[in-house]
Amino acid sequence: MMIENFQRELMRGSLDLIVLSVLADRSQYGYSIQKQIRDASADQVKLPAGTLYPLLHRLEDERLIRSRWEKSTGRPRKWYEITASGRKQLSAQAKQWQSYSQCVERLLTMVGLRTETA
């Protein structure tokens, strides 16, 4: 269906922004990242492990996040945290996203399709 494809493309284009924003406050391990995204999005964004972990590896390769192994909970977990470069990237992407969403909102208003957000 066309709407599902559009929704999938929107998601794909914003995953870096979503993950970096979740890591902006504190370091987290994979499952906690998934849960926070799911909770914050009211279950609209469900990021499967097969999507999340390659994304985390790419962000780490790009030095936007770093990871460390920790055994404090009994079993080893890989914790991820945002780097200074990641914060700069997050800020730049957030500004771009806000500008883009405001543009779309203006266009929708022009044609009488503005959705109420409250």
Stockholm file with secondary structure:
# STOCKHOLM 1.0

chainA/1-118         MMIENFQRELMRGSLDLIVLSVLADRSQYGYSIQKQIRDASADQVKLPAGTLYPLLHRLEDERLIRSRWEKSTGRPRKWYEITASGRKQLSAQAKQWQSYSQCVERLLTMVGLRTETA
#=GR chainA/1-118 SS CHHHHHHHHHHHHHHHHHHHHHHTTSCEEHHHHHHHHHHHTTTSCCCCHHHHHHHHHHHHHTTSEEEEEECTTSSCEEEEEECHHHHHHHHHHHHHHHHHHHHHHHHHHHTTCCCCCC
#=GC SS_cons         CHHHHHHHHHHHHHHHHHHHHHHTTSCEEHHHHHHHHHHHTTTSCCCCHHHHHHHHHHHHHTTSEEEEEECTTSSCEEEEEECHHHHHHHHHHHHHHHHHHHHHHHHHHHTTCCCCCC
//
